[in-house]
Amino acid sequence: MTEHGTAIDEQQQTEQTEHELPETLDSEELPSRPQEPTERLVPVSEARRYRRRAQTAEQRVRELESDLHEGQEQLAQREQQLDELATKRAIDIALQEHDVVDAEVATLLIQQQLEDACDGDVEQAVCELRRRKPFLFRPQRTQSLTTALGPYTEQRNGHGGGRMEHAAEEAIRSGRRGDLLQYLRLRRSQK
């Protein structure tokens, strides 16, 4: 019985092990079967060529990204320069309209004022500068020169003074030195 009993015991243990084996083993612990290769193997020389091409492409990408970054910086600089030139032009036009005497000083003062101010309104800055520093601008004319001189010459000389008015109008219109000198000679001779 001992032999028979031992054989039965071994058989029972084998059955228990077979029943326990699937429950205790994970799929990772199962012996792996050789799988069929899904990827195609590439020869070494071709793999090296692919690697060189990939490295060259990556280097080219880095160069292009660097060029793009430099181009964006240059674009930002050009836009800033364009804004500065547009502001300077607007200042020059506004100063010319307001009869500035010293354009360089007035331009510097307005640029400084615009940097300090938040709104950046050039016309308002010119008006403010004219209010604060009127000596930088020619006086505003409420009457034309001829009407201001006309009654004065008539009252003083007793006659029309039409020739002097015409010379004054011509000097104002043309802005030439010769016309101004002619007007001044006539004015001196009338006194």
C-alpha positions in Angstrom: 0.0 0.0 0.0 2.7 2.3 0.5 3.7 2.1 -3.1 0.2 2.4 -4.2 -0.5 5.1 -1.6 2.6 7.1 -2.7 1.5 6.9 -6.4 -1.9 8.2 -5.5 -0.4 11.0 -3.5 1.9 12.0 -6.3 -1.0 11.9 -8.8 -3.1 14.1 -6.5 -0.3 16.6 -6.1 0.2 16.7 -9.9 -3.5 17.4 -10.4 -3.4 20.1 -7.8 -0.4 21.7 -9.3 -2.0 21.7 -12.8 -5.1 23.3 -11.4 -3.1 25.9 -9.4 -0.7 26.7 -12.1 -3.0 28.8 -14.3 -4.3 30.7 -11.4 -0.9 31.7 -10.0 1.1 32.5 -13.2 0.7 35.8 -14.9 0.9 36.1 -18.7 4.4 37.7 -18.2 5.7 34.7 -16.4 4.6 32.3 -19.1 7.3 31.2 -21.4 7.4 33.4 -24.4 6.9 31.9 -27.8 9.1 33.2 -30.6 7.0 35.7 -32.4 7.3 36.4 -36.1 9.1 39.7 -36.7 6.7 42.4 -37.7 9.4 44.9 -38.5 11.6 44.4 -41.5 15.3 44.4 -40.7 17.4 47.0 -42.5 21.0 46.4 -43.5 23.6 48.3 -41.4 24.9 50.5 -44.2 21.3 51.7 -45.0 20.6 52.3 -41.3 23.8 54.5 -41.1 22.7 56.4 -44.2 19.2 57.0 -42.6 20.8 58.1 -39.4 23.1 60.6 -41.3 20.1 61.9 -43.2 18.1 62.3 -40.0 21.0 64.1 -38.3 21.4 66.4 -41.2 17.7 67.2 -41.3 17.7 67.9 -37.5 20.6 70.2 -37.9 18.9 72.0 -40.8 15.8 72.4 -38.6 17.9 74.0 -35.9 19.5 76.4 -38.4 16.1 77.3 -39.8 14.7 77.9 -36.3 17.7 80.1 -35.6 17.2 82.1 -38.9 13.5 82.5 -38.0 14.3 83.8 -34.6 16.8 86.3 -36.1 14.3 87.3 -38.7 11.6 88.0 -36.1 14.1 90.1 -34.1 15.0 92.1 -37.2 11.3 92.5 -38.0 10.6 93.9 -34.5 13.5 96.3 -34.8 12.3 97.5 -38.2 8.8 98.0 -36.9 10.1 100.0 -34.0 12.2 102.1 -36.4 9.2 102.6 -38.6 7.1 103.8 -35.7 9.8 106.2 -34.6 10.1 107.6 -38.1 6.3 108.0 -38.4 6.2 109.8 -35.1 9.1 112.1 -36.1 7.3 112.9 -39.4 4.1 113.7 -37.6 6.0 115.9 -35.2 7.7 117.7 -38.1 4.4 118.3 -39.9 2.7 119.6 -36.7 5.6 121.9 -35.9 5.6 123.3 -39.5 1.8 124.0 -39.2 2.4 125.9 -36.0 5.2 128.1 -37.4 8.0 126.8 -35.2 11.2 129.0 -35.0 13.7 126.4 -33.8 12.5 123.0 -35.2 15.3 120.9 -33.7 14.8 122.1 -30.1 11.0 121.8 -30.4 11.3 118.3 -31.9 13.5 117.2 -29.0 11.1 118.7 -26.4 8.1 117.1 -28.0 9.8 113.7 -28.3 10.6 113.9 -24.6 7.1 114.9 -23.8 5.6 112.0 -25.9 7.9 109.5 -24.1 6.6 110.8 -20.7 3.0 110.9 -21.8 0.9 107.8 -22.2 -1.4 109.0 -25.0 1.2 110.0 -27.6 -1.0 112.7 -29.3 1.4 114.8 -31.3 -1.0 117.7 -32.0 -1.8 118.0 -28.3 2.0 117.9 -27.4 2.7 120.7 -29.9 -0.1 122.8 -28.4 1.2 122.2 -24.9 4.7 123.1 -26.0 3.4 126.3 -27.6 1.6 127.2 -24.4 4.7 126.4 -22.2 7.4 127.9 -24.4 5.9 130.4 -26.8 9.3 131.8 -27.8 9.9 128.7 -29.9 7.0 129.7 -32.2 6.3 132.7 -34.3 3.5 134.8 -33.0 0.0 133.8 -34.2 -1.4 136.3 -36.6 -5.0 137.2 -36.0 -4.9 139.8 -38.8 -3.0 139.8 -42.0 0.1 142.1 -42.2 -1.6 144.3 -44.8 -4.7 145.0 -42.7 -2.5 145.8 -39.7 -0.3 148.2 -41.8 -3.1 149.6 -43.9 -4.9 151.8 -41.4 -1.6 152.8 -39.7 -0.2 154.1 -43.0 -3.4 155.9 -43.9 -3.6 157.6 -40.6 0.0 158.6 -40.5 0.5 159.7 -44.1 -2.9 160.7 -44.9 -3.0 158.8 -48.2 -3.7 155.2 -49.3 -0.4 153.5 -49.1 -1.5 151.0 -51.7 1.9 150.5 -53.1 3.3 149.5 -49.7 0.4 147.1 -49.0 1.1 145.5 -52.4 4.8 145.1 -51.5 3.9 143.6 -48.1 1.5 141.1 -49.7 4.2 140.2 -52.3 6.8 139.7 -49.5 4.5 137.5 -47.6 3.4 135.5 -50.6 6.8 134.9 -52.1 9.0 134.8 -49.0 11.9 136.1 -51.1 14.5 138.4 -49.5 14.3 140.9 -52.4 10.5 141.4 -51.9 11.0 141.9 -48.2 13.7 144.5 -48.8 11.5 146.3 -51.2 8.7 146.5 -48.7 11.1 147.7 -46.0 12.5 150.4 -48.2 8.9 151.6 -49.0 8.0 151.6 -45.3 11.2 153.6 -44.4 10.5 156.1 -47.2 6.9 156.6 -45.9 7.9 157.7 -42.4 
